[in-house]
Amino acid sequence: MGFIKEPEGIDLIIESKPLTDKQEKELSEYISKRKIEIRKQLKKTRSHKTHNHRDVAIP
C-alpha cells in the first residue's frame, strides 16, 4: 500500500471511529493468537535450517 500525495492547497484528513471495548478485546485476542502462531512457525523453520543435510546419504 502506498502513500497518497496531497495535491497543493488540499489537506486530506482521515478520522477513524474509536473502537468499542468489545472490538478492542477481540482485536487484542486476535493479535495475541497470531503472535503465538508466528512464533510456532518460526520455531519450525529455524529447526529445519539447523539440520545438517550433509548427513544424508546420497546413493
DAGIDA-V851424 format. One record per pair of residues at least 4 apart in sequence whose ideal C-beta (glycine too) atoms are under 8 Angstrom apart, sorted by the first residue. I is the first residue (numbers start at 1). J is the second residue. D is the distance in Angstrom with one decimal. If there is no record, write none. Layout:
I	J	D
I	J	D
//
This chain:
4	12	6.4
6	10	5.8
6	11	6.4
6	12	5.3
19	23	4.1
19	24	4.7
19	27	6.9
20	24	7.0
21	25	6.3
22	26	6.3
23	27	6.1
24	28	6.2
25	29	6.4
26	30	6.3
27	31	6.3
28	32	6.4
29	33	6.4
30	34	6.3
31	35	6.4
32	36	6.7
33	37	6.4
34	38	6.2
35	39	6.4
36	40	6.5
37	41	6.5
38	42	6.3
39	43	6.4
40	44	6.6
41	45	6.4
42	46	6.0
43	47	6.3
44	48	6.5
45	49	6.3
46	50	6.6
47	51	7.3
//
